[in-house]
């Protein structure tokens, strides 16, 4: 996969969600995730987070009806039922988490200042 294809897909996502994706997230996608099915991050606590590639990202958000319940957030990965999100309205690179079954009823938990720090 050519780097430009990834950048074009990320631009397409921004157009579809009508918001800009955080710069560090975009860099992470292009440099690390690329076109793999999902990218695994082993967290300090031993848990694994699977980051969706940019070609599957919108499908995952549609499947879990994320924008219907949490319109400011974008699901970027998960560990079982625990979803990891970006808040697109804040304009920061902060990553949040929440059990997918609790969407809309509980506040998101801040996990890190950037995806590189997970």
N, C-alpha and C positions, 0 to 999 in steps of 0.2 A: 504494500500500500504506500502510495506517495503521500508525503507530508501535506501537500496542498489539498488532497482529498479529505484529510482529517479537518483541516482548517475550514474547508468549504462546508463540511457537515456541521461543525460547531457554529458557523455563521447561519446555517439553515435553522438550527435549533433556536438561536437567538431571535430570528425572524418569527418563528412559530410561537414562541412564548412571549414575544414582545418585550424582552428584557435582555440585558447584557449578561453574559456569563463572567464570573470573576476571572481575572487574568491568570492567577496561579492555578486555578482549576484547568483552564484551557492549556496552559503550559504542561501540566501533569498529564493531560489526555494525549497531547502530541508527543511528549518525550517518553512517557512510561506505558500508558495503556495501549496506544496506537490502535491497531485493528484486532487485538486479541478478543476472544469471546468475553472474557472478564479478567480483570487484573486483581490478583490477590495481595492484600497487605496483611502481614502478620503484626498485630498490635502488641504493645508492651505487656498487656495483660494476658497474652497468649491467644486471644480470640483472632479470628480471621474475618476480614472485611473484603467483600468482592465488589470492586468498582466496575460498573457497567461501561462498555465501550460506547462511543458517541453514536454508533449506528443502532444500538438497542435502547438507548436512553429514553427516548420518547415513548416507545412501546411499553416499557416498564412503568412509566408514569401513567399511561392510559390504563394499563391492566389494573393498577392499584388505585385508580381514580384520584391521584394525588392532588391535582389542581382543583378538583371539585370540592375537596375537603380542606386543603391547605394551599390556597392559590398563590401564596408568596413563596412557596418552597418547591424545590425540584429534587426528586429522589435520584441520587447518584450511585448508590450501592446498597448492599445489605449483607447482614450476617444472620441467616435464618429469618426470623420475624422482625429483627431489628433493622430499621431503615436508616440510611445516612442521607442527609439533605444539605442543600445550599439554600440560603435565604436570598432570593434574587432581588428583593426590594431593598435590602440593606446596602447592597453594593460592596460587600466585603467578601473575603475568602473563607470566612468561618464555616465550619462543618458542624452540623447538628445531628442528633439521633433521636429516634422515638420508635417504640414498638408499632408496627404497622396497624395493629388492631386498635391502637389508642389515638389514631389520627383524629384531630378535631376536638378531642376531649381533654388532652393533656398538653402542657407546654413542651416544646422541643428542648432537649438538653444539649448545651454547647459541648462539643467534643474537642475541638482544636481551632486555632486561628487560621489554619490552612490545611489543605489536603496533604501537603508534604509533611505535616507534623503528626499525622495519625500514626 
